[in-house]
């Protein structure tokens, strides 16, 4: 396990992510206090969707998936302060079968 300060992480994110891809865990420090941990994601989108559905955090698609078709997560909701057309966002989700 590696440790990195916030400033080091901002300046060397690509190098840190290469370590994470290789399986290493990196702990991020803020004034010598651990505040975050970066680890490799070991699940596919399908596995992640199934887990979120089982936890009740996501609804399954309304239609059956075709052979070879994968579940695709919707785009994340914009952060606070970003403008968004909510009606268009809901229509896109509905049209996509969510």
C-alpha positions as YAML, in Angstrom:
chain: A
units: angstrom
residues:
- id: 1
  name: UNK
  ca: [0.00, 0.00, 0.00]
- id: 2
  name: UNK
  ca: [1.27, 3.45, -0.95]
- id: 3
  name: UNK
  ca: [0.42, 6.82, 0.53]
- id: 4
  name: UNK
  ca: [0.26, 10.19, -1.22]
- id: 5
  name: UNK
  ca: [-0.61, 13.72, -0.23]
- id: 6
  name: UNK
  ca: [-3.38, 15.62, -1.98]
- id: 7
  name: UNK
  ca: [-0.93, 17.87, -3.83]
- id: 8
  name: UNK
  ca: [1.19, 14.90, -4.94]
- id: 9
  name: UNK
  ca: [-1.96, 13.14, -6.13]
- id: 10
  name: UNK
  ca: [-3.09, 16.17, -8.15]
- id: 11
  name: UNK
  ca: [0.33, 16.52, -9.78]
- id: 12
  name: UNK
  ca: [0.95, 12.80, -10.39]
- id: 13
  name: UNK
  ca: [-2.50, 11.29, -10.92]
- id: 14
  name: UNK
  ca: [-1.50, 9.29, -14.01]
- id: 15
  name: UNK
  ca: [1.39, 7.62, -12.18]
- id: 16
  name: UNK
  ca: [-0.82, 6.84, -9.18]
- id: 17
  name: UNK
  ca: [-3.50, 5.33, -11.43]
- id: 18
  name: UNK
  ca: [-0.86, 3.14, -13.08]
- id: 19
  name: UNK
  ca: [-0.01, 1.75, -9.63]
- id: 20
  name: UNK
  ca: [-3.70, 1.15, -8.95]
- id: 21
  name: UNK
  ca: [-4.13, -0.63, -12.30]
- id: 22
  name: UNK
  ca: [-1.28, -2.91, -11.25]
- id: 23
  name: UNK
  ca: [-3.28, -3.84, -8.13]
- id: 24
  name: UNK
  ca: [-1.75, -1.52, -5.55]
- id: 25
  name: UNK
  ca: [-3.91, 0.47, -3.12]
- id: 26
  name: UNK
  ca: [-3.06, 4.15, -2.60]
- id: 27
  name: UNK
  ca: [-4.16, 6.06, 0.51]
- id: 28
  name: UNK
  ca: [-4.57, 9.82, 0.12]
- id: 29
  name: UNK
  ca: [-3.47, 11.98, 3.06]
- id: 30
  name: UNK
  ca: [-4.63, 15.44, 4.10]
- id: 31
  name: UNK
  ca: [-2.16, 16.89, 6.62]
- id: 32
  name: UNK
  ca: [-0.96, 13.37, 7.51]
- id: 33
  name: UNK
  ca: [-4.54, 12.09, 8.04]
- id: 34
  name: UNK
  ca: [-5.90, 9.39, 5.71]
- id: 35
  name: UNK
  ca: [-8.99, 10.73, 3.94]
- id: 36
  name: UNK
  ca: [-9.42, 8.51, 0.87]
- id: 37
  name: UNK
  ca: [-8.31, 5.26, -0.65]
- id: 38
  name: UNK
  ca: [-7.93, 4.44, -4.33]
- id: 39
  name: UNK
  ca: [-8.28, 0.77, -5.24]
- id: 40
  name: UNK
  ca: [-8.67, -1.18, -8.45]
- id: 41
  name: UNK
  ca: [-12.23, -1.94, -9.53]
- id: 42
  name: UNK
  ca: [-12.55, -5.67, -10.05]
- id: 43
  name: UNK
  ca: [-16.08, -5.93, -11.36]
- id: 44
  name: UNK
  ca: [-17.51, -5.52, -14.82]
- id: 45
  name: UNK
  ca: [-20.39, -3.18, -15.66]
- id: 46
  name: UNK
  ca: [-22.75, -6.19, -15.70]
- id: 47
  name: UNK
  ca: [-21.61, -7.31, -12.24]
- id: 48
  name: UNK
  ca: [-21.87, -3.76, -10.92]
- id: 49
  name: UNK
  ca: [-25.40, -3.38, -12.30]
- id: 50
  name: UNK
  ca: [-26.47, -6.70, -10.77]
- id: 51
  name: UNK
  ca: [-25.02, -5.68, -7.39]
- id: 52
  name: UNK
  ca: [-26.76, -2.26, -7.48]
- id: 53
  name: UNK
  ca: [-30.06, -3.90, -8.45]
- id: 54
  name: UNK
  ca: [-29.72, -6.40, -5.57]
- id: 55
  name: UNK
  ca: [-29.03, -3.51, -3.15]
- id: 56
  name: UNK
  ca: [-32.11, -1.65, -4.40]
- id: 57
  name: UNK
  ca: [-30.00, 1.26, -5.64]
- id: 58
  name: UNK
  ca: [-30.89, 0.69, -9.28]
- id: 59
  name: UNK
  ca: [-33.89, -0.66, -11.17]
- id: 60
  name: UNK
  ca: [-33.48, -3.40, -13.74]
- id: 61
  name: UNK
  ca: [-34.30, -2.56, -17.37]
- id: 62
  name: UNK
  ca: [-37.98, -2.67, -18.30]
- id: 63
  name: UNK
  ca: [-37.27, -4.83, -21.34]
- id: 64
  name: UNK
  ca: [-35.36, -8.07, -21.76]
- id: 65
  name: UNK
  ca: [-31.81, -7.72, -23.01]
- id: 66
  name: UNK
  ca: [-31.07, -9.12, -26.44]
- id: 67
  name: UNK
  ca: [-28.40, -11.77, -26.81]
- id: 68
  name: UNK
  ca: [-25.01, -10.14, -26.36]
- id: 69
  name: UNK
  ca: [-26.52, -6.83, -25.22]
- id: 70
  name: UNK
  ca: [-25.02, -5.43, -22.01]
- id: 71
  name: UNK
  ca: [-26.47, -3.31, -19.26]
- id: 72
  name: UNK
  ca: [-25.09, 0.21, -19.57]
- id: 73
  name: UNK
  ca: [-25.14, 2.60, -16.64]
- id: 74
  name: UNK
  ca: [-26.74, 5.97, -17.34]
- id: 75
  name: UNK
  ca: [-24.59, 9.09, -17.28]
- id: 76
  name: UNK
  ca: [-24.16, 10.48, -13.77]
- id: 77
  name: UNK
  ca: [-26.38, 13.33, -12.64]
- id: 78
  name: UNK
  ca: [-24.51, 16.66, -12.90]
- id: 79
  name: UNK
  ca: [-22.91, 18.05, -9.75]
- id: 80
  name: UNK
  ca: [-24.48, 20.83, -7.75]
- id: 81
  name: UNK
  ca: [-24.06, 24.14, -9.50]
- id: 82
  name: UNK
  ca: [-24.01, 22.64, -13.00]
- id: 83
  name: UNK
  ca: [-27.02, 23.44, -15.15]
- id: 84
  name: UNK
  ca: [-29.11, 20.56, -16.47]
- id: 85
  name: UNK
  ca: [-32.35, 20.18, -18.37]
- id: 86
  name: UNK
  ca: [-34.09, 17.72, -16.04]
- id: 87
  name: UNK
  ca: [-36.96, 16.98, -18.44]
- id: 88
  name: UNK
  ca: [-34.54, 16.03, -21.23]
- id: 89
  name: UNK
  ca: [-32.51, 13.90, -18.82]
- id: 90
  name: UNK
  ca: [-35.62, 11.98, -17.71]
- id: 91
  name: UNK
  ca: [-36.77, 11.52, -21.32]
- id: 92
  name: UNK
  ca: [-33.34, 10.14, -22.27]
- id: 93
  name: UNK
  ca: [-33.49, 7.64, -19.40]
- id: 94
  name: UNK
  ca: [-37.03, 6.64, -20.30]
- id: 95
  name: UNK
  ca: [-36.16, 6.23, -24.00]
- id: 96
  name: UNK
  ca: [-33.16, 4.09, -23.03]
- id: 97
  name: UNK
  ca: [-35.43, 1.73, -21.10]
- id: 98
  name: UNK
  ca: [-34.55, 2.75, -17.56]
...
